[in-house]
Amino acid sequence: MTPEQDQFIQRMTQVFEAQGAQRILGMLLGALLIHPEGQMNAQELQESLHVSRAAVSQGCTTLEQIGFIEKIRVKGERKSYYRIRPGVWERIALQGIKKLQMFVDVADYGLQLAPNSQLADMKSFFEYWQAAYPRILAEWHSTRKQP
């Protein structure tokens, strides 16, 4: 890794840590995002990040489970490789819509118990963003260049 690539990985790690995620998740994602081939095997990740095999294994398993990366096989090779899952950013945004519904639901519940302007404002705010997400995603799709 170049010093610039290392700096990118550090910044990605900081982003993940700021979200309350484990440090290794940001490191792994950063390495995969910045790698010229877009995929790396566990040994390459371990060596480039200077972390243990267990840390790579656990981190990759977590990133697979939450849908950030996928494990692939390269024809003629025995090792598995990891890469960023195609469409991951849109999938994360769609998960965000589901999280917004949780806020709408709890505001609704609160309004049934104790109607007030704070809860009404909360519900309105999250309903607005819930409706805006699909429009924003559609706009994003329309600006993408198709291969």
Phi, psi and omega per residue, in radians:
M1 nan 2.479 3.072
T2 -1.411 2.835 3.076
P3 -1.019 -0.621 3.122
E4 -1.167 -0.702 3.094
Q5 -1.139 -0.732 3.075
D6 -1.038 -0.706 3.129
Q7 -1.114 -0.715 3.093
F8 -1.063 -0.791 -3.141
I9 -1.063 -0.728 3.102
Q10 -1.069 -0.729 3.140
R11 -1.161 -0.712 3.098
M12 -1.110 -0.680 3.102
T13 -1.079 -0.742 3.113
Q14 -1.092 -0.681 3.112
V15 -1.081 -0.787 -3.134
F16 -1.152 -0.751 3.130
E17 -1.105 -0.654 3.122
A18 -1.129 -0.396 3.099
Q19 -1.582 0.024 3.124
G20 1.529 0.193 -3.128
A21 -1.564 2.836 3.115
Q22 -1.166 2.521 -3.134
R23 -0.954 -0.763 -3.062
I24 -1.070 -0.540 -3.128
L25 -1.130 -0.765 3.087
G26 -1.146 -0.669 3.129
M27 -1.101 -0.829 -3.113
L28 -1.134 -0.800 -3.137
L29 -1.101 -0.757 3.113
G30 -1.047 -0.755 3.134
A31 -1.102 -0.746 3.141
L32 -1.199 -0.649 3.135
L33 -1.175 -0.628 -3.025
I34 -1.606 -0.248 -3.100
H35 -1.170 2.326 -3.077
P36 -1.016 -0.574 -3.129
E37 -1.550 -0.223 3.110
G38 1.330 0.111 3.099
Q39 -2.622 2.592 -3.141
M40 -2.562 2.646 3.036
N41 -1.601 3.004 -3.050
A42 -1.040 -0.718 -3.131
Q43 -1.125 -0.730 3.110
E44 -1.099 -0.727 3.106
L45 -1.105 -0.794 -3.134
Q46 -1.033 -0.831 -3.084
E47 -1.222 -0.714 -3.082
S48 -1.282 -0.521 -3.108
L49 -1.684 -0.173 -3.131
H50 1.019 0.874 3.125
V51 -2.223 2.942 -3.110
S52 -1.304 2.803 3.075
R53 -1.068 -0.689 3.137
A54 -1.112 -0.715 3.128
A55 -1.093 -0.747 3.105
V56 -1.113 -0.804 -3.113
S57 -1.071 -0.866 -3.130
Q58 -1.140 -0.739 -3.136
G59 -1.144 -0.755 3.124
C60 -1.149 -0.671 3.095
T61 -1.069 -0.781 3.121
T62 -1.099 -0.821 3.141
L63 -1.107 -0.590 3.050
E64 -1.152 -0.798 -3.086
Q65 -1.108 -0.628 -3.141
I66 -1.568 0.001 2.980
G67 1.563 0.209 3.123
F68 -1.354 -0.680 -3.069
I69 -2.251 2.931 3.033
E70 -2.399 2.669 3.104
K71 -1.657 2.312 3.137
I72 -2.257 2.786 3.059
R73 -1.916 2.430 3.074
V74 -1.820 2.232 -3.089
K75 -0.954 2.285 3.115
G76 1.497 -0.003 3.125
E77 -2.066 2.586 -3.123
R78 -1.515 -0.439 -3.076
K79 -1.432 2.604 3.001
S80 -1.560 2.637 3.108
Y81 -2.089 2.726 3.080
Y82 -2.004 2.515 3.063
R83 -2.574 2.839 3.072
I84 -1.135 2.322 -3.117
R85 -1.211 2.246 3.108
P86 -0.998 2.379 3.129
G87 1.358 0.235 -3.035
V88 -1.077 -0.687 -3.046
W89 -1.195 -0.666 3.072
E90 -1.163 -0.702 3.121
R91 -1.072 -0.692 3.110
I92 -1.129 -0.730 3.110
A93 -1.091 -0.714 3.124
L94 -1.151 -0.605 3.051
Q95 -1.131 -0.591 3.099
G96 -1.078 -0.635 3.104
I97 -1.077 -0.727 3.122
K98 -1.116 -0.659 3.125
K99 -1.169 -0.622 3.099
L100 -1.079 -0.630 3.137
Q101 -1.074 -0.574 3.116
M102 -1.090 -0.681 3.113
F103 -1.205 -0.694 3.097
V104 -1.071 -0.799 -3.110
D105 -1.082 -0.765 -3.116
V106 -1.229 -0.600 3.066
A107 -1.141 -0.718 3.091
D108 -1.023 -0.802 3.128
Y109 -1.060 -0.792 3.125
G110 -1.097 -0.664 3.120
L111 -1.133 -0.550 3.083
Q112 -1.213 -0.614 -3.107
L113 -1.417 -0.765 -3.051
A114 -2.622 1.409 -3.117
P115 -0.996 2.254 3.071
N116 -2.768 2.927 -3.047
S117 -1.204 -0.537 3.130
Q118 -1.123 -0.807 3.123
L119 -1.194 -0.660 3.100
A120 -1.109 -0.716 3.103
D121 -1.137 -0.733 3.108
M122 -1.032 -0.857 -3.125
K123 -1.079 -0.792 -3.134
S124 -1.063 -0.777 -3.138
F125 -1.024 -0.889 -3.080
F126 -1.257 -0.528 3.041
E127 -1.156 -0.665 3.107
Y128 -1.043 -0.874 -3.115
W129 -1.182 -0.566 3.074
Q130 -1.083 -0.729 3.116
A131 -1.279 -0.561 -3.089
A132 -1.299 -0.603 -3.087
Y133 -0.909 -0.934 -3.121
P134 -1.047 -0.662 3.112
R135 -1.127 -0.761 3.130
I136 -1.101 -0.750 3.098
L137 -1.094 -0.706 3.110
A138 -1.108 -0.734 3.091
E139 -1.089 -0.740 3.123
W140 -1.061 -0.795 3.104
H141 -1.024 -0.691 -3.093
S142 -1.219 -0.370 3.138
T143 -1.591 -0.205 -3.106
R144 -1.313 2.471 3.038
K145 -1.455 2.256 -3.141
Q146 -1.472 2.381 -3.129
P147 -1.160 nan nan
